[in-house]
Amino acid sequence: MGRGIVTSLVKANIPVVALEQDMEYLNTGRKAVMLLLEREAMKMGQDAQSLDFHNPARLQFTVDFDGLRDVDLVIEAVFENMALKKEIFKKLSGIFCAQSLTHIP
């Protein structure tokens, strides 16, 4: 999960499914994202609840790759570990059809 990426997309009213490797990282990431969204809402003179930042239709967190099945775009934000990146793309290739756009040259 790229916390800044997640926050920016939610602020732009783009639905997000944020994937993490395990529940510990997910809970840490969720707290950080919610704090960032609260700060952004305060800058706008509102609260995150009134801006609908907590709406599950806008923001979901998961540790299950199947949670990505219906998304239109995947943004990979894994730290620079090539073995892990390859593992993630292998899992993603099992979820999305062969006609999916996998990269932009």
Contacts in CASP RR format, 6 or more apart in sequence:
PFRMAT RR
TARGET T0000
AUTHOR 0000-0000-0000
METHOD contacts of the structure
MODEL  1
MGRGIVTSLVKANIPVVALEQDMEYLNTGRKAVMLLLEREAMKMGQDAQS
LDFHNPARLQFTVDFDGLRDVDLVIEAVFENMALKKEIFKKLSGIFCAQS
LTHIP
1 18 0 8 1.000
1 19 0 8 1.000
1 20 0 8 1.000
1 25 0 8 1.000
1 26 0 8 1.000
1 29 0 8 1.000
1 33 0 8 1.000
1 61 0 8 1.000
1 77 0 8 1.000
2 18 0 8 1.000
2 75 0 8 1.000
2 77 0 8 1.000
3 29 0 8 1.000
3 32 0 8 1.000
3 33 0 8 1.000
3 36 0 8 1.000
4 33 0 8 1.000
4 36 0 8 1.000
5 75 0 8 1.000
5 77 0 8 1.000
6 16 0 8 1.000
6 18 0 8 1.000
6 33 0 8 1.000
6 59 0 8 1.000
7 33 0 8 1.000
7 36 0 8 1.000
7 37 0 8 1.000
7 40 0 8 1.000
9 16 0 8 1.000
10 16 0 8 1.000
10 33 0 8 1.000
10 37 0 8 1.000
10 53 0 8 1.000
10 58 0 8 1.000
10 59 0 8 1.000
11 37 0 8 1.000
11 40 0 8 1.000
11 53 0 8 1.000
13 58 0 8 1.000
15 57 0 8 1.000
15 58 0 8 1.000
15 59 0 8 1.000
16 58 0 8 1.000
16 59 0 8 1.000
16 60 0 8 1.000
17 60 0 8 1.000
17 61 0 8 1.000
17 62 0 8 1.000
17 67 0 8 1.000
17 68 0 8 1.000
17 71 0 8 1.000
18 26 0 8 1.000
18 29 0 8 1.000
18 30 0 8 1.000
18 33 0 8 1.000
18 59 0 8 1.000
18 60 0 8 1.000
18 61 0 8 1.000
18 62 0 8 1.000
19 62 0 8 1.000
19 63 0 8 1.000
19 64 0 8 1.000
19 65 0 8 1.000
19 67 0 8 1.000
19 68 0 8 1.000
20 26 0 8 1.000
20 29 0 8 1.000
20 61 0 8 1.000
20 62 0 8 1.000
20 63 0 8 1.000
21 63 0 8 1.000
22 63 0 8 1.000
23 63 0 8 1.000
26 61 0 8 1.000
26 62 0 8 1.000
26 63 0 8 1.000
29 61 0 8 1.000
30 61 0 8 1.000
33 59 0 8 1.000
34 48 0 8 1.000
34 53 0 8 1.000
34 54 0 8 1.000
37 48 0 8 1.000
37 51 0 8 1.000
37 53 0 8 1.000
38 47 0 8 1.000
38 48 0 8 1.000
40 48 0 8 1.000
41 47 0 8 1.000
41 48 0 8 1.000
41 50 0 8 1.000
41 51 0 8 1.000
41 53 0 8 1.000
44 51 0 8 1.000
48 54 0 8 1.000
52 58 0 8 1.000
53 59 0 8 1.000
60 67 0 8 1.000
62 68 0 8 1.000
65 91 0 8 1.000
65 92 0 8 1.000
65 95 0 8 1.000
66 95 0 8 1.000
68 74 0 8 1.000
68 92 0 8 1.000
68 95 0 8 1.000
69 95 0 8 1.000
74 92 0 8 1.000
76 85 0 8 1.000
76 88 0 8 1.000
76 89 0 8 1.000
78 84 0 8 1.000
78 85 0 8 1.000
78 88 0 8 1.000
89 102 0 8 1.000
93 102 0 8 1.000
96 102 0 8 1.000
END
